[in-house]
Amino acid sequence: MGSSRSIQRAVEQIAVASRGRFPVWIQGEEGIERELIARLVHNQSEWVTNGFFALDAAVVPEALLRRELFGCDAGAIPTLPGEYDGAFARTRGGTVLIEHIEQVPKDIQQVIATALESEEYSREGAAAKLPLECRVVASSALSIEELSAESALLPELSERLRLLVIRIPPLRDRREDIIPLAAHVLSIVRSEFEHESGQTCPVRSFSREALDRLRSYGWPGNERQLGEQIRSAVRLARGDELGAEDLLLSWESSEDIPAFRDAKRSFEHEYVTRVLRICRGNISRAARIAKKDRKDFYDVMRRNSINPQDFRQ
């Protein structure tokens, strides 16, 4: 979602990828929903009724990667008495996404590269060849060139994966997309709130100051951070619009950086206000959450002219 040229380019590449069956490389920093891009490719293809499987090589133990991708014959792994279908078999006619592919050991990278070239593979512990009938999508926060230069990706595998590259630049490089994304997230969070609570969500929009802060912030966590920040702000907001203070985003321009004393006071006020809002004005509970002595917490409230009665409903 967005009007930036890079996003429009990505939409075009997704459409091209969906019409073929060749491997796809998705590049985007952490916090960019690379799996969502892979699912868009899958859902727009003729194999949408078949399986989609996402495997994160940074999470799956190395000892299980081969089994999860290729499967194994009965007896090949002592803890598995029967045969096991890996992702390539389970998603026949579908899509297999390998996230953080640079974390895949080199010997398994070689097997993947060979499978992509020959369009067949073998289960662990088996000699028979099986047809590779799924699309392989790989993703990473780094480019193929960067990973190849670091020797994190085998040349023969990178050659197979560079046929079509979908690159999503970080949010800080496409600021024109921030407000449409924020509005979209707000609509989703409003729906979630109303579904969970059975009440109308009071938050309807962003204040002008909040929009300015959204545009100027660097978003190191990209779309994921944007979503989490708005979701948190909506659940704790009191008015019908989100203010800049509700978003709790740091200052990034030197012109906007306040004096240390003012920044500390502002943080104290925002922090105590949020905790009291969660605890509905219960000072003892708020002090426990803040891990402060009740008297010390009360002193912070008094120093910031915060009345707990304002939060008791």
Summary of the structure (lengths in Angstrom):
residues: 313
radius of gyration: 25.0
end to end distance: 38.9
largest distance: 75.6
contacts: 928
relative contact order: 0.12
helix: 53%
strand: 12%
